[in-house]
Amino acid sequence: MDKPLAIKLAPTKLNEIIGQSHLIGKGKILTNLVKNKKLFSMILYGKPGIGKTSIANVLVKELDLRYRFLNATINTKKDIDTVIEEAKMYDGIVLIMDEIHRLNKDKQDILLPQLESGLITLIGMTTSNPYHSINPAIRSRCQLFELNELTTKDIIKGLKKAIKHPDLDDIKIDDKSIEIIAKLSGNDLRYAYNLLEIAYYSTDDKIITVDKVKSINNKPVFFSDKNSDGHYDVLSGLQKSIRGSDIDASLHYLARLITEGDLDSIYRRLSVIAYEDIGLANPAIGPRLDAAINAAERVGLPEARIPLGTIVSEMALSPKSNTAHVAFDSALEDIEKGNVGTIPKHLKTNSKDYKYPHNYEGSYVKQQYLPDKIKNKKYYEPKDIGYEKNLKDIYDKLNKIKES
């Protein structure tokens, strides 16, 4: 069976890697490792299709090192034992391990002593953030290198190289079609190569047009697997953009999540934002969000985008306040530290000394509510913004009465 074009285009030298100029090039760390004929254990992390496997393969080939390739998900402890035995025979080996974040404890226990002794040099690869997903014992024995997302310019450079490959004999494609493939690839070079190859073999005249490419796929690919860091990065981008009152960025990240079709994550995150970031500055946003979520649930996709786009726009432009949840977190911190005290006697059940506020003018009467130990504690610090400005006026007035 013929290999895919993406495999045939795999670089054989470090200077053939597309992108990653922060690691590769004159004076850069990976280039210097090859120049100095030295390799250390490392973890390469970043999104799919940006060169992790290519870099790992090129390093061992340029340094002419014995290596084995395993996948932490599918290969067993026995497979790792076999690599260790081979390493002992040849006084060392490089183990390239894909999905290193999936390495379970049993496999780690086998591998760790060999990394410690230097018998095995590890090149781990992962799409997850190693600071969150990889065991600290493994992580501490490796240098961590983050690979940057490829740009559209990088993808176009790769595609222009690809169209010169003998497999694409007599291909006819213009710059506009190359650009649309690059944009549809979601900055995944492997995906771009695959789309180019499919477009080539789906023609009868070897002419690739924009319409031909869009007939195969007109929906951009982006890395946002709902079980991965990428997905949570998009959710984080949404929350931080709303918090920062950037409506354009907020709508961009919402569009990415809607394209993925994960409405539940959108509902949950927006509900948090409504109370964490907008809070008392606009208390009506919570019920308004619930109404938008109900409407989105009722109509489903694609129409769900309409109420969600509307409410996200309103949330982005709404005044912001985090005072309520910060105040409550401060109260929780006191509880966790044991800074509590005894409830005042007049607040206890059936106490005859309790003053019922509704029996007094303005439904307010001065009395102590916090325990003696923390009776002067102030958790809430209001902001003079939005609806909370009204609450601040009331709060300041009450404090003056308490202090009088």
Stockholm file with secondary structure:
# STOCKHOLM 1.0

chainA/1-404         MDKPLAIKLAPTKLNEIIGQSHLIGKGKILTNLVKNKKLFSMILYGKPGIGKTSIANVLVKELDLRYRFLNATINTKKDIDTVIEEAKMYDGIVLIMDEIHRLNKDKQDILLPQLESGLITLIGMTTSNPYHSINPAIRSRCQLFELNELTTKDIIKGLKKAIKHPDLDDIKIDDKSIEIIAKLSGNDLRYAYNLLEIAYYSTDDKIITVDKVKSINNKPVFFSDKNSDGHYDVLSGLQKSIRGSDIDASLHYLARLITEGDLDSIYRRLSVIAYEDIGLANPAIGPRLDAAINAAERVGLPEARIPLGTIVSEMALSPKSNTAHVAFDSALEDIEKGNVGTIPKHLKTNSKDYKYPHNYEGSYVKQQYLPDKIKNKKYYEPKDIGYEKNLKDIYDKLNKIKES
#=GR chainA/1-404 SS CCCCHHHHTCCSSGGGCCSCTTTSSTTCHHHHHHHTTCCCCEEEECSTTSSHHHHHHHHHHHTTCCEEEEETTTCCHHHHHHHHHHHHHHTCEEEEEETGGGCCHHHHHHHHHHHHHTSEEEEEEESSCHHHHSCHHHHTTSEEEECCCCCHHHHHHHHHHHTTSGGGTTCEECHHHHHHHHHHTTTCHHHHHHHHHHHHHTCSSSEECHHHHHHHCCSCCCCCCTTSHHHHHHHHHHHHHHHTTCHHHHHHHHHHHHHHTCHHHHHHHHHHHIIIIIGGGCTTHHHHHHHHHHHHHHHCTTTTHHHHHHHHHHHHHSCCCCHHHHHHHHHHHHHHTTCCCCCCGGGSTTCTTCCCGGGSGGGCCCCCCSCGGGTTCCCCCCCSSTTHHHHHHHHHHHHHHHHC
#=GC SS_cons         CCCCHHHHTCCSSGGGCCSCTTTSSTTCHHHHHHHTTCCCCEEEECSTTSSHHHHHHHHHHHTTCCEEEEETTTCCHHHHHHHHHHHHHHTCEEEEEETGGGCCHHHHHHHHHHHHHTSEEEEEEESSCHHHHSCHHHHTTSEEEECCCCCHHHHHHHHHHHTTSGGGTTCEECHHHHHHHHHHTTTCHHHHHHHHHHHHHTCSSSEECHHHHHHHCCSCCCCCCTTSHHHHHHHHHHHHHHHTTCHHHHHHHHHHHHHHTCHHHHHHHHHHHIIIIIGGGCTTHHHHHHHHHHHHHHHCTTTTHHHHHHHHHHHHHSCCCCHHHHHHHHHHHHHHTTCCCCCCGGGSTTCTTCCCGGGSGGGCCCCCCSCGGGTTCCCCCCCSSTTHHHHHHHHHHHHHHHHC
//
